[in-house]
């Protein structure tokens, strides 16, 4: 990814990868990020309700 594109981003997310894979499909990456966002949102709601 170019430095110019990184400068325009609101946030930069890095998905750690182990093994020999060097890239992820964009949709797979989106799925991972959305899963983590939903997981965090549900945890926050649980904590707030206690």
C-alpha positions in Angstrom: 0.0 0.0 0.0 1.4 3.4 -0.9 2.4 6.0 1.7 -0.1 8.4 0.2 -3.0 6.0 0.8 -1.9 5.4 4.3 -1.8 9.1 5.1 -5.4 9.5 3.9 -6.7 6.6 6.1 -8.7 7.3 9.3 -7.2 4.2 10.9 -4.8 1.5 10.0 -5.6 -2.1 10.9 -3.0 -4.9 10.8 -4.2 -8.5 10.9 -1.4 -10.8 12.2 -0.8 -13.8 10.0 1.2 -16.9 10.8 2.6 -19.4 8.4 3.4 -19.0 4.7 0.4 -16.9 3.6 1.5 -13.4 2.6 -1.9 -11.9 1.7 -5.6 -12.1 2.5 -8.5 -11.7 0.2 -10.2 -8.3 0.8 -13.5 -10.0 1.7 -11.8 -12.3 4.2 -10.0 -9.4 5.8 -13.3 -7.5 6.0 -15.0 -10.5 7.7 -12.2 -10.7 10.3 -12.4 -7.0 11.1 -16.2 -7.0 11.3 -16.2 -10.1 13.5 -13.8 -8.3 16.0 -15.9 -5.1 15.9 -19.1 -7.0 16.7 -17.3 -9.1 19.4 -16.0 -5.9 21.1 -19.4 -4.2 20.8 -21.1 -7.2 22.5 -18.5 -7.2 25.3 -19.0 -3.5 25.9 -22.8 -3.9 26.1 -22.4 -6.8 28.6 -20.1 -4.8 30.8 -22.4 -1.8 30.7 -25.4 -3.8 31.7 -23.7 -5.1 34.9 
